[in-house]
Each structure stands twice: as C-alpha cells, then as structure tokens.
C-alpha cells in the first residue's frame, strides 16, 4: 500500500474515533501532498510524500523551539502531539551512531580532508539518509567528523 493511501486510511480511522488532533494533522498533511501533486502535475510517489512529511516535521520542530522560547507550554504540547503523529509516516529514524558510521563511510569514499569538503559529503550523504535522519543532525555530525580529520578545527 502506498504511503499516501496509508495516510488516507488513518484519516478515516481518526474520523471514526473522533480524534481531533490526528484529524487536523492528517488533513493538513494530505493537503500539502495535494499541493505538491498540483505543482508537479502528477501523482506523488512515496519519495515525494516522505519529502512532504519531512518538511512538516521540520516545521513542527521549529515551532516547538519558538514556542519554548515564548514560554507557551500549551502550544508546545500541541505541536509535539502533531509531531508524534507525523513521525509515524517516516521511515525508522537512525541513531546518532548509525549516522556517524554512514557519514564516515561517505567521507572515506569522497576523500574529504576538511570542512571545505562538507558540500561534497552532504550531497552524497543526504540522499542515503532521506527521511531517516534530521538534516541538522547530519550536518552537525559531518562538521564534527571533518573537523576531526583536520585537527585544530573550531566548532
């Protein structure tokens, strides 16, 4: 079953159980998927759906940080609940150690020597980790590893 169909089925179930948070989150997600389909003028495949879910997850994480800074615990709780719903539609997230191991392999393949090679590493690494890891965390790991390659790097 396609990911978009799974989301539609979950929406129907949420409607039957009258789960308001899940309903609104899934409706918004399907709306964003529909917008992507309109923009590309063809149905979204699972990769495009994962892109949309990833974008929404990032947006929710940014909102959570902003609401924490604004001391809005009520909105933080709402965003975290919606984030949990969205995470169900992403592939299993990689651990920090798995990200480091994959990044080290890519650094070796690319032959990166220092921070100036970060772009080369990221362009090879991100397609492999698509939907499986947060881009910011991947970027931090790559920066850290490239600085270790060239001692004396400032973090």
C-alpha positions as CSV (number, residue, x, y, z in Angstrom):
1,X,0.0,0.0,0.0
2,X,1.3,3.4,-0.9
3,X,2.2,5.8,1.9
4,X,-0.5,8.3,0.7
5,X,-3.1,5.6,0.9
6,X,-2.0,4.7,4.4
7,X,-2.4,8.3,5.4
8,X,-5.9,8.4,3.9
9,X,-6.9,5.2,5.8
10,X,-5.5,6.6,9.1
11,X,-7.6,9.8,8.4
12,X,-10.7,7.6,8.0
13,X,-10.0,5.8,11.3
14,X,-9.3,9.1,13.1
15,X,-12.7,10.4,11.8
16,X,-14.5,7.3,13.1
17,X,-12.8,7.6,16.5
18,X,-13.2,11.4,16.5
19,X,-9.5,12.1,17.3
20,X,-9.3,15.8,16.7
21,X,-5.5,16.2,16.8
22,X,-4.9,13.3,14.4
23,X,-7.7,14.5,12.1
24,X,-6.3,18.0,11.7
25,X,-2.7,16.8,11.3
26,X,-3.6,14.3,8.6
27,X,-5.8,16.7,6.8
28,X,-3.1,19.2,6.7
29,X,-0.6,16.6,5.5
30,X,-2.9,15.4,2.7
31,X,-3.5,19.0,1.7
32,X,0.3,19.6,1.4
33,X,0.7,16.3,-0.6
34,X,-2.1,17.5,-2.9
35,X,-0.3,20.9,-3.4
36,X,2.9,19.0,-4.4
37,X,0.9,16.9,-6.9
38,X,-0.6,20.1,-8.4
39,X,2.8,21.7,-8.6
40,X,4.4,18.7,-10.3
41,X,1.3,17.9,-12.3
42,X,1.4,14.2,-11.5
43,X,0.6,12.0,-8.5
44,X,3.1,12.0,-5.7
45,X,5.1,8.8,-5.2
46,X,6.3,7.6,-1.8
47,X,9.5,9.6,-2.1
48,X,7.6,12.8,-2.6
49,X,5.2,12.0,0.3
50,X,8.3,11.4,2.5
51,X,9.6,14.8,1.4
52,X,6.3,16.5,2.4
53,X,6.2,14.6,5.8
54,X,9.9,15.6,6.4
55,X,9.2,19.2,5.6
56,X,6.2,19.2,8.0
57,X,8.3,17.5,10.8
58,X,10.9,20.2,10.4
59,X,8.3,22.9,10.6
60,X,6.9,21.4,13.7
61,X,10.3,21.2,15.4
62,X,11.0,24.8,14.6
63,X,7.6,25.8,16.0
64,X,8.3,23.8,19.2
65,X,11.6,25.7,19.7
66,X,9.9,29.0,19.1
67,X,7.0,28.2,21.5
68,X,9.5,27.1,24.1
69,X,11.3,30.4,23.9
70,X,8.0,32.2,24.2
71,X,7.1,30.1,27.2
72,X,3.9,28.7,25.6
73,X,3.8,25.2,27.0
74,X,0.2,24.7,25.8
75,X,1.3,25.2,22.1
76,X,4.5,23.1,22.7
77,X,2.3,20.2,23.8
78,X,0.0,20.6,20.8
79,X,3.0,20.7,18.3
80,X,4.7,17.8,20.0
81,X,1.5,15.7,19.7
82,X,1.2,16.6,16.0
83,X,4.9,15.8,15.5
84,X,4.4,12.3,17.0
85,X,1.6,11.7,14.5
86,X,3.8,12.8,11.6
87,X,6.8,10.7,12.7
88,X,4.6,7.6,12.2
89,X,4.8,8.2,8.4
90,X,8.6,8.5,8.2
91,X,11.0,5.5,8.0
92,X,12.6,4.4,11.2
93,X,14.9,7.2,12.4
94,X,18.6,6.4,12.5
95,X,20.5,6.7,15.8
96,X,23.4,9.1,16.2
97,X,25.9,6.2,15.9
98,X,24.3,5.0,12.7
99,X,24.5,8.5,11.2
100,X,28.2,8.8,12.2
101,X,29.0,5.4,10.7
102,X,27.3,6.3,7.4
103,X,28.9,9.7,7.3
104,X,32.4,8.2,7.9
105,X,31.9,5.8,5.0
106,X,30.9,8.7,2.7
107,X,33.8,10.8,3.9
108,X,36.2,8.0,3.0
109,X,34.6,7.4,-0.4
110,X,34.6,11.1,-1.3
111,X,38.1,11.6,0.1
112,X,37.1,14.6,2.2
113,X,40.0,16.2,4.0
114,X,38.4,19.1,5.9
115,X,35.5,21.4,6.4
116,X,35.8,22.8,2.9
117,X,34.7,19.4,1.6
118,X,31.4,19.4,3.6
119,X,29.3,20.2,0.5
120,X,30.7,17.2,-1.4
121,X,30.0,14.9,1.6
122,X,26.5,16.3,2.2
123,X,25.5,15.9,-1.4
124,X,26.4,12.2,-1.3
125,X,25.1,11.6,2.2
126,X,21.6,13.2,2.3
127,X,20.1,11.0,-0.5
128,X,21.1,7.9,1.5
129,X,19.6,9.3,4.8
130,X,16.5,10.8,3.2
131,X,13.6,10.7,5.7
132,X,15.7,8.6,8.1
133,X,17.6,11.4,9.9
134,X,17.2,15.0,10.7
135,X,19.2,17.2,8.3
136,X,20.6,19.4,11.0
137,X,21.9,16.5,13.0
138,X,23.5,15.0,9.9
139,X,25.1,18.4,9.1
140,X,26.4,18.7,12.7
141,X,27.9,15.1,12.5
142,X,29.6,15.8,9.2
143,X,31.1,19.1,10.5
144,X,32.3,17.3,13.6
145,X,33.9,14.4,11.6
146,X,35.5,16.8,9.1
147,X,37.0,18.8,11.9
148,X,38.4,15.7,13.4
149,X,40.0,14.9,10.0
150,X,41.8,18.2,10.2
151,X,42.8,18.8,13.8
152,X,42.6,22.3,15.1
153,X,39.2,23.0,13.8
154,X,37.0,25.3,15.8
155,X,33.5,24.0,16.5
